[in-house]
Amino acid sequence: MTGLVIKNTGYWYTVLTDDGATVDCKVKGNFRLKGIRSTNPIAVGDRVVIKKADETTAFITEIEDRRNYVIRKSSNLSKQSHIIAANVDQAMLIVTINYPETSTTFIDRFLASAEAYRIPVVLVFNKIDLLSAEELHYLDMMRTLYDTIGYKSLAVSAATGSGMEELHDMLAGKITLFSGNSGVGKSTIINTLIPGANLRTAEISDAHNQGMHTTTFSEMLPIPASMPEETQGWIIDTPGIRGFGTFDIEPEELTSYFKEIFQFSKDCRFSDCTHTHEPGCAVLKAVEEHYISASRYQSYLSMLEDKEEGKYRTGH
């Protein structure tokens, strides 16, 4: 029997079988030992083969080949990865200019990681109803920056509904990973898109302008179709993350995951240029001449430093 993993609570997996039933599953003990260096070898979005133990429970015996997946370094086991989701069509990174502030380093780390796994990303700037005139101007600058690089962006307010219809239209017929720092309003957006989802929300901490974790496990949620002929879409809701460390990206590959840096790197004097100090570096020249933004270049350097020193740094 085959099906789709739609929920993962750590030890139990809920599988939606191809005939429409939901079955709670466990993983066979030896399954975790097959060379998968991960805290969770099975992720939401995986297609799996299951074998029933009784009427209500079953064991997952096999994972079908993945189209793609998103991983981050496990927060408690530095040499292991944590698979966030598998087989996704796109990712929506929910970010906020303020309340709380999402750092550009965090955004760029997520974008680079998504590039590594060939997953298109849309940046969703939430809570625009709370922004001052100065903050709205900064929002426009941020959107222009990422739009110029080649990333789609939306400005929305889950509280007022502004931009939510356009967001809904972009989800139809696709499996979409929702991610972002805690407190950016991810759960509120999902509750607006999926009436009855009833995801928990929480106020952000005034002391640190950071969100509190409200989602504790990953889950796939079906999106109601607005028209009868509309294809079913899914949202993969993931726990809010404060830091995003990359995994299995080699230093020499990193340039490829920053679109504009890769474009300019073709004109560097040396083929193995690290874009940090070399003479004839076209990337350094582009940074000096503002063709590459200083914030993006600093994000590149911070990820390069991670790889050189083998450490995991958060996005703040």
C-alpha positions as CSV (number, residue, x, y, z in Angstrom):
1,M,0.0,0.0,0.0
2,T,1.3,3.5,-0.9
3,G,0.5,6.9,0.3
4,L,1.6,10.5,1.2
5,V,3.1,11.5,4.5
6,I,1.0,14.4,5.6
7,K,2.0,14.8,9.3
8,N,5.1,14.1,11.3
9,T,5.0,14.4,15.1
10,G,8.5,13.0,15.7
11,Y,7.7,9.4,16.3
12,W,4.4,8.9,14.5
13,Y,3.6,9.7,10.8
14,T,0.2,10.2,9.4
15,V,-0.1,8.8,5.9
16,L,-2.9,9.6,3.4
17,T,-3.2,6.4,1.4
18,D,-4.0,6.4,-2.3
19,D,-7.5,5.3,-1.6
20,G,-8.2,8.3,0.7
21,A,-7.7,6.7,4.1
22,T,-5.4,8.2,6.8
23,V,-3.2,5.7,8.7
24,D,-0.9,6.3,11.7
25,C,2.5,4.8,11.0
26,K,5.7,4.1,12.7
27,V,9.1,3.5,11.2
28,K,10.7,0.0,11.3
29,G,13.6,0.1,13.8
30,N,16.3,-0.8,11.3
31,F,15.0,1.7,8.7
32,R,16.8,4.6,10.4
33,L,20.2,2.9,10.0
34,K,20.4,2.7,6.2
35,G,23.0,5.4,5.8
36,I,20.6,8.4,6.3
37,R,22.4,10.9,8.5
38,S,19.3,12.7,9.5
39,T,17.2,13.1,12.7
40,N,14.1,12.3,10.6
41,P,14.8,10.1,7.6
42,I,11.1,10.4,6.6
43,A,9.5,13.9,6.1
44,V,6.2,15.4,5.3
45,G,5.7,15.2,1.5
46,D,7.4,11.8,1.2
47,R,5.7,9.1,-0.9
48,V,6.0,5.9,1.1
49,V,5.1,2.2,1.1
50,I,3.4,1.0,4.2
51,K,2.5,-2.4,5.7
52,K,-0.5,-2.6,8.0
53,A,0.1,-4.0,11.5
54,D,-3.6,-3.9,12.4
55,E,-6.7,-1.9,11.5
56,T,-5.4,1.4,12.9
57,T,-1.6,1.4,12.7
58,A,1.1,0.4,10.1
59,F,4.8,0.4,9.5
60,I,6.6,2.5,6.8
61,T,8.8,0.1,4.9
62,E,10.0,2.1,2.0
63,I,10.4,5.7,0.7
64,E,9.8,6.4,-3.0
65,D,12.5,8.5,-4.8
66,R,12.2,12.2,-4.0
67,R,12.0,14.9,-6.6
68,N,13.6,17.3,-4.1
69,Y,13.8,18.0,-0.4
70,V,14.8,20.8,2.0
71,I,17.1,20.3,4.9
72,R,18.7,22.3,7.6
73,K,21.4,21.3,10.1
74,S,19.9,19.7,13.2
75,S,19.9,22.2,16.0
76,N,21.0,19.6,18.6
77,L,23.2,17.2,16.5
78,S,25.6,19.3,14.5
79,K,26.7,16.5,12.2
80,Q,23.2,15.5,11.3
81,S,20.6,17.1,9.1
82,H,16.9,17.7,9.6
83,I,14.7,17.2,6.6
84,I,12.0,20.0,6.6
85,A,9.9,18.7,3.7
86,A,10.1,16.6,0.5
87,N,8.6,16.8,-3.0
88,V,7.7,20.4,-2.9
89,D,6.8,22.6,-6.0
90,Q,7.7,25.9,-4.3
91,A,8.5,27.5,-1.0
92,M,6.9,30.6,0.5
93,L,9.3,32.3,2.9
94,I,7.2,34.5,5.2
95,V,9.2,37.5,6.3
96,T,8.5,40.8,8.1
97,I,10.1,44.2,8.0
98,N,9.3,44.6,11.7
99,Y,7.3,42.9,14.4
100,P,9.6,41.0,14.3
101,E,12.4,42.1,11.9
102,T,13.6,39.3,9.6
103,S,17.3,39.7,8.9
104,T,18.5,39.8,5.3
105,T,21.1,37.2,6.3
106,F,18.3,34.8,7.2
107,I,16.5,35.5,3.9
108,D,19.6,34.9,1.9
109,R,20.5,31.7,3.7
110,F,17.1,30.3,2.9
111,L,17.3,31.4,-0.7
112,A,20.7,29.9,-1.2
113,S,19.6,26.6,0.3
114,A,16.5,26.5,-1.8
115,E,18.7,27.1,-4.9
116,A,20.8,24.2,-3.9
117,Y,17.7,21.9,-3.9
118,R,16.2,23.6,-7.0
119,I,13.1,24.8,-5.3
120,P,11.6,28.1,-6.4
121,V,11.0,30.7,-3.6
122,V,8.4,33.4,-3.3
123,L,9.1,36.0,-0.6
124,V,5.9,37.0,1.3
125,F,6.3,40.2,3.3
126,N,3.6,40.1,6.0
127,K,2.2,42.6,8.5
128,I,2.4,45.5,6.0
129,D,-0.6,47.1,7.9
130,L,1.7,47.8,10.9
131,L,4.5,49.6,9.0
132,S,5.3,53.3,9.2
133,A,5.9,55.3,6.0
134,E,9.7,54.9,6.5
135,E,9.3,51.1,6.9
136,L,7.0,50.9,3.8
137,H,9.8,52.7,1.9
138,Y,12.3,50.1,3.1
139,L,9.8,47.3,2.1
140,D,9.8,48.7,-1.4
141,M,13.6,48.7,-1.5
142,M,13.7,45.1,-0.3
143,R,11.2,44.0,-2.9
144,T,13.1,45.8,-5.6
145,L,16.3,44.2,-4.6
146,Y,15.0,40.6,-4.6
147,D,12.8,41.2,-7.7
148,T,15.9,42.4,-9.6
149,I,17.8,39.3,-8.6
150,G,14.9,37.1,-9.9
151,Y,12.8,36.3,-6.9
152,K,9.0,36.9,-6.8
153,S,7.7,38.8,-3.8
154,L,4.3,39.7,-2.4
155,A,3.3,42.2,0.2
156,V,0.4,41.0,2.3
157,S,-1.5,41.6,5.6
158,A,-3.1,38.5,7.0
159,A,-4.9,40.8,9.5
160,T,-6.6,43.0,6.9
161,G,-6.7,40.5,4.0
162,S,-4.6,42.7,1.7
163,G,-2.8,40.7,-0.9
164,M,-4.2,37.4,0.3
165,E,-6.2,36.6,-2.8
166,E,-3.1,36.9,-5.0
167,L,-1.3,34.6,-2.5
168,H,-4.1,32.1,-2.7
169,D,-4.0,32.0,-6.5
170,M,-0.3,31.2,-6.4
171,L,-1.0,28.0,-4.3
172,A,-3.5,26.3,-6.5
173,G,-2.4,22.9,-7.7
174,K,0.9,23.1,-6.0
175,I,2.6,21.6,-2.9
176,T,4.0,24.7,-1.1
177,L,6.4,24.8,1.8
178,F,5.7,27.6,4.3
179,S,8.6,28.7,6.3
180,G,9.9,31.7,8.3
181,N,11.1,33.0,11.6
182,S,8.8,32.5,14.6
183,G,6.4,35.4,15.0
184,V,6.1,36.5,11.3
185,G,2.5,35.5,11.1
186,K,2.8,32.2,9.2
187,S,0.1,30.5,11.2
188,T,-2.2,33.5,10.9
189,I,-1.8,33.5,7.1
190,I,-2.5,29.7,6.9
191,N,-5.6,30.2,9.1
192,T,-6.8,32.9,6.7
193,L,-6.2,30.7,3.6
194,I,-7.6,27.6,5.2
195,P,-10.7,28.3,7.4
196,G,-10.9,25.7,10.0
197,A,-7.1,25.0,10.2
198,N,-7.2,26.6,13.6
199,L,-3.4,26.8,13.9
200,R,-2.2,28.3,17.2
201,T,-0.9,31.8,17.1
202,A,1.0,33.8,19.7
203,E,2.0,37.4,20.3
204,I,5.7,38.2,19.7
205,S,7.9,38.9,22.7
206,D,8.1,42.7,23.3
207,A,11.5,42.3,25.0
208,H,13.2,40.7,22.0
209,N,10.9,41.5,19.1
210,Q,10.9,37.8,18.4
211,G,8.1,35.2,17.9
212,M,7.3,32.3,20.2
213,H,7.2,28.8,18.6
214,T,3.5,27.9,18.0
215,T,3.9,25.0,15.5
216,T,5.8,22.1,16.9
217,F,5.6,19.6,14.0
218,S,5.3,19.6,10.2
219,E,2.0,19.0,8.6
220,M,0.5,19.1,5.1
221,L,-2.8,21.0,4.9
222,P,-5.2,20.8,1.9
223,I,-6.2,24.2,0.5
224,P,-9.9,24.6,-0.3
225,A,-10.5,25.2,-4.0
226,S,-12.0,28.6,-4.8
227,M,-13.5,27.1,-8.1
228,P,-14.8,23.6,-8.9
229,E,-12.2,23.0,-11.6
230,E,-9.3,24.2,-9.5
231,T,-6.6,21.6,-8.8
232,Q,-6.0,20.6,-5.2
233,G,-3.2,22.5,-3.5
234,W,-1.3,21.7,-0.3
235,I,0.5,23.8,2.3
236,I,3.3,22.2,4.3
237,D,3.4,24.0,7.6
238,T,6.7,23.8,9.4
239,P,7.9,24.9,12.9
240,G,9.2,28.5,12.9
241,I,13.0,28.7,12.7
242,R,15.2,31.3,14.2
243,G,18.3,30.2,12.5
244,F,19.0,28.5,9.2
245,G,22.2,26.6,8.8
246,T,23.0,25.1,5.4
247,F,24.1,21.5,5.1
248,D,26.1,19.6,2.5
249,I,27.0,22.7,0.5
250,E,30.7,22.9,-0.4
251,P,32.4,26.3,-0.4
252,E,33.2,26.1,-4.1
253,E,29.5,25.5,-4.8
254,L,28.2,28.4,-2.8
255,T,28.7,31.0,-5.6
256,S,26.2,29.1,-7.7
257,Y,23.4,29.6,-5.2
258,F,23.7,33.4,-5.2
259,K,22.2,34.2,-8.7
260,E,23.8,37.6,-9.2
261,I,27.2,36.6,-7.7
262,F,27.3,33.6,-10.1
263,Q,26.5,35.9,-13.0
264,F,29.4,38.2,-12.3
265,S,31.8,35.4,-11.3
266,K,32.0,34.3,-14.9
267,D,34.2,37.3,-15.6
268,C,36.7,36.7,-12.7
269,R,40.3,36.3,-13.7
270,F,40.7,33.0,-11.8
271,S,38.3,30.1,-12.2
272,D,38.7,29.1,-8.5
273,C,38.1,32.7,-7.3
274,T,36.5,32.9,-3.8
275,H,35.4,36.5,-4.4
276,T,37.1,37.6,-1.1
277,H,40.5,39.1,-2.0
278,E,41.7,37.9,-5.4
279,P,43.0,40.3,-8.1
280,G,40.7,40.6,-11.1
281,C,37.7,39.5,-9.2
282,A,34.6,40.7,-11.1
283,V,32.3,40.1,-8.1
284,L,34.3,42.4,-5.8
285,K,34.2,45.0,-8.6
286,A,30.4,44.6,-8.9
287,V,30.0,45.0,-5.1
288,E,32.1,48.2,-5.2
289,E,30.0,49.5,-8.1
290,H,26.7,48.5,-6.4
291,Y,25.6,46.0,-9.0
292,I,25.6,43.4,-6.2
293,S,24.1,44.6,-2.9
294,A,26.3,44.8,0.2
295,S,23.8,42.8,2.2
296,R,23.8,40.0,-0.3
297,Y,27.6,39.9,-0.4
298,Q,27.8,39.9,3.4
299,S,25.4,37.0,3.5
300,Y,27.6,35.1,1.0
301,L,30.7,35.8,3.2
302,S,28.9,34.6,6.3
303,M,28.0,31.3,4.7
304,L,31.5,31.0,3.3
305,E,32.8,31.5,6.8
306,D,30.5,28.8,8.1
307,K,32.0,26.3,5.7
308,E,35.6,27.3,6.4
309,E,35.1,27.0,10.2
310,G,32.6,24.2,10.1
311,K,30.1,26.0,12.3
312,Y,26.4,26.7,12.4
313,R,25.3,30.2,12.8
314,T,21.8,31.6,13.2
315,G,20.2,34.1,10.9
316,H,20.2,36.9,13.4
